[in-house]
Amino acid sequence: MSDIHYLPGHQLSLLPGGSAYFPSLLAAIAVSQVEVCLETYIFAFEGTGADVAEALAAAAQRGVAVRVL
């Protein structure tokens, strides 16, 4: 990983599992101001997936560019 260079002001956190990942994801979406790019393997529109979808929709309504792959 010594060849990877991060831009000033950016942060990287490794999150151990869904119990840490989803609250952090929702918090990051809630404070996003410019764009949200989400790449995910499986996405279900129920339970936690519905919470993420609602957060993404709210971000888009605030004028944030939202992209999901």
N, C-alpha and C positions, 0 to 999 in steps of 0.2 A: 504493500500500500504506500510505499515511500514515493512512488511516481504520481500519486494523486495530489492535486493542488486544489484547495478550496478557496472560494472567493471571500474576501473580508466581509464579516457580518453574517455569514452563513453558519449553520450549526448542523451537526450530525449526531444522532442518538440511536443506539441500538436498543430495540424494545423487545423484551422476552415474552412473546405471545400476545394473544388478543386482549387479555386483561390489561395490559399496558398500552398496546397499540391503539385500540379504538378510542379510549379517552383522549389520548394525545392527538390522534387524527381529528377528532371533533373539535378540540381546542384550537388546533392550527387552522382549520377551515373557518372557525368563528372569527378569528382575528385577521384573516387574509384580506389584503387590500387590492392586489393587482391580479393575481392568477392562482388557480389551483389546478395542478395536473395530477391525476390519480390513475395509477396503473394497478390493476388487480386481476387475479386469476379467476376467482369466484365472487359473484356479487348477487345476493338475494335481497329482494325488496320486502323483507320482513325482519322484525326484531332490530338488531344493531344495523343491518343494512338499510332499513327504513330511516333510522336516525341519521346515517351518513347521507342518504339521498335528500332528506329534508335540509340538512346543513349545507349541502351543495346547492340546493335550490335557493336557499336564503342568501348564500354568497352571490349567486348569479343575480338575484334581485337587487343586491347592493352594488351591482356593476362590476363584480369580479369576473374575469374570464375563467370559466370552468371547463375542463377537458377531462373526460373519463375514457380510459382504454381498457 
